Amino acid sequence: MERFPEMTSKVTTLARAAGMEDPGRVADDVTRRPDPEVPERARRRTFTAKYKLEVLVAYDAAPDGEKGAVLRREGLYSSHITQWRKARDVGALAGLAAPRGRKRRDAQAEQIARLQGEKQRLEQELAKARFVVDVQAKLHAYAGDRCQVRGLSSLVSSSR
């Protein structure tokens, strides 16, 4: 049996005095490098419906040996594919493809709403005007009766 020479390595450590900074750092090095082992803030990835459908088509079109290559290229897991397939089969991905936000109002619907508001305002004004006319008619009738009563009483007293 063949023996390999033993490899030895010697690690030396620097002795630090109390209060001494890391000797590997340069004094004028203002910028600090982020630690490559720890991400700044983990963030969940989000995928659009269009992207999901494209990946599903590419995954389904790939031969059996290359399906893993598609997943590695896109940075996905097989669980993504199964979840996205279920969502596609239910029809959820088609619903996500619709544009987000408020739907634009139709010009005709906007005009109809404006005219309905104007109609309601005019009906309120008409009801108010009818009420005023009704009150004036009652007042005139009441005042007219009083004038006629006074007129008759003066006629009756003058004829005596």
TORPAMAR-546915 format. One line per 2 residues: their letters; for each residue x, y, z of C-alpha. Coordinates in Angstrom, 3 decimals, padded with zeros to 6 digits, always signed. Last residue first. Layout:
! residues N
A	X,Y,Z; ...
This chain:
! residues 160
RS	-127.113,+100.155,+009.901; -125.724,+099.967,+006.363
SS	-122.333,+101.124,+007.518; -122.011,+098.282,+010.045
VL	-122.899,+095.604,+007.482; -120.518,+096.990,+004.898
SS	-117.722,+097.210,+007.423; -118.403,+093.651,+008.535
LG	-118.434,+092.443,+004.959; -115.093,+094.056,+004.151
RV	-113.511,+092.756,+007.325; -114.703,+089.230,+006.530
QC	-113.526,+089.602,+002.926; -110.105,+090.749,+004.072
RD	-109.868,+087.866,+006.537; -110.875,+085.379,+003.834
GA	-108.314,+086.848,+001.445; -105.578,+086.588,+004.071
YA	-106.334,+082.901,+004.596; -106.626,+082.172,+000.865
HL	-103.493,+084.156,+000.154; -101.623,+082.352,+002.905
KA	-102.845,+078.992,+001.619; -101.786,+079.879,-001.930
QV	-098.419,+081.165,-000.707; -097.817,+077.950,+001.250
DV	-098.681,+075.849,-001.806; -096.427,+077.966,-004.028
VF	-093.531,+077.565,-001.552; -094.084,+073.791,-001.349
RA	-094.191,+073.539,-005.131; -090.899,+075.463,-005.345
KA	-089.250,+073.122,-002.802; -090.470,+070.050,-004.685
LE	-089.165,+071.526,-007.926; -085.752,+072.260,-006.364
QE	-085.552,+068.667,-005.095; -086.515,+067.345,-008.537
LR	-083.806,+069.548,-010.084; -081.150,+068.096,-007.786
QK	-082.287,+064.525,-008.548; -082.195,+065.207,-012.291
EG	-078.689,+066.697,-012.031; -077.465,+063.605,-010.182
QL	-079.053,+061.346,-012.780; -077.456,+063.405,-015.555
RA	-073.985,+063.037,-014.023; -074.415,+059.273,-013.523
IQ	-075.597,+058.845,-017.123; -072.666,+060.908,-018.391
EA	-070.208,+058.731,-016.470; -071.865,+055.570,-017.784
QA	-071.525,+056.900,-021.337; -067.881,+057.807,-020.842
DR	-067.170,+054.324,-019.427; -065.387,+054.393,-016.138
RK	-061.939,+052.895,-016.056; -061.555,+049.880,-013.818
RG	-059.769,+050.413,-010.533; -056.531,+048.621,-010.001
RP	-054.978,+045.464,-011.314; -054.980,+044.234,-014.880
AA	-056.243,+040.680,-015.366; -053.467,+038.065,-015.393
LG	-054.299,+037.071,-011.833; -057.659,+035.674,-012.915
AL	-055.988,+033.408,-015.458; -053.635,+032.171,-012.750
AG	-056.550,+031.220,-010.487; -058.203,+028.993,-013.076
VD	-058.457,+025.901,-010.887; -056.104,+024.043,-013.234
RA	-053.654,+026.947,-013.222; -053.635,+027.112,-009.414
KR	-052.997,+023.378,-009.200; -050.204,+023.651,-011.768
WQ	-048.674,+026.583,-009.887; -048.603,+024.609,-006.652
TI	-046.999,+021.591,-008.336; -044.414,+023.725,-010.141
HS	-043.467,+025.692,-007.040; -043.087,+022.423,-005.112
SY	-040.539,+021.314,-007.726; -038.285,+024.123,-006.543
LG	-037.227,+027.240,-008.417; -033.998,+029.069,-009.227
ER	-034.969,+029.647,-012.852; -031.954,+027.841,-014.289
RL	-032.087,+025.203,-011.558; -035.772,+024.455,-012.236
VA	-035.228,+024.270,-015.985; -032.214,+022.006,-015.455
GK	-034.322,+019.726,-013.266; -036.769,+019.296,-016.127
EG	-033.928,+018.331,-018.441; -033.874,+014.557,-018.005
DP	-037.620,+014.125,-018.459; -037.830,+016.119,-021.687
AA	-038.744,+019.803,-021.394; -042.122,+020.894,-022.783
DY	-043.871,+020.621,-019.394; -041.181,+022.724,-017.707
AV	-041.193,+025.366,-020.457; -044.996,+025.621,-020.380
LV	-045.024,+025.789,-016.570; -042.277,+028.418,-016.597
EL	-044.223,+030.592,-019.044; -047.425,+030.208,-016.993
KY	-045.641,+031.257,-013.813; -044.024,+034.233,-015.550
KA	-047.392,+035.474,-016.845; -048.982,+035.066,-013.423
TF	-046.287,+037.247,-011.911; -043.844,+035.824,-009.389
TR	-043.084,+037.094,-005.915; -039.930,+036.301,-003.980
RR	-039.977,+036.680,-000.226; -037.336,+039.022,+001.124
AR	-034.674,+038.251,+003.668; -032.977,+041.379,+004.911
EP	-029.299,+042.202,+004.811; -028.256,+038.676,+003.896
VE	-025.850,+036.945,+006.297; -022.908,+034.927,+005.015
PD	-021.460,+037.609,+002.776; -020.965,+039.971,+005.735
PR	-021.232,+043.440,+004.336; -017.977,+045.222,+003.515
RT	-017.282,+048.261,+005.585; -016.474,+051.542,+003.930
VD	-014.184,+053.889,+005.814; -010.887,+052.033,+005.295
DA	-008.443,+054.712,+006.453; -007.074,+052.631,+009.346
VR	-006.670,+049.431,+007.365; -008.211,+046.390,+008.938
GP	-006.311,+043.139,+009.344; -004.832,+044.195,+012.671
DE	-008.268,+044.145,+014.306; -008.168,+046.935,+016.825
MG	-006.056,+046.982,+019.996; -007.839,+047.714,+023.239
AA	-005.984,+044.993,+025.178; -002.975,+043.775,+023.241
RA	-003.459,+041.357,+020.484; -001.335,+038.286,+019.848
LT	-001.491,+037.259,+016.269; -002.242,+033.668,+015.598
TV	-000.159,+031.266,+013.598; -001.528,+028.270,+011.886
KS	+000.958,+025.583,+010.865; +000.050,+023.135,+008.241
TM	+001.020,+019.552,+008.050; +000.704,+017.225,+005.201
EP	+001.632,+013.660,+005.871; +003.455,+012.018,+003.068
FR	+001.255,+009.560,+001.285; +001.730,+005.937,+001.844
EM	+001.251,+003.392,-000.902; +000.000,+000.000,+000.000
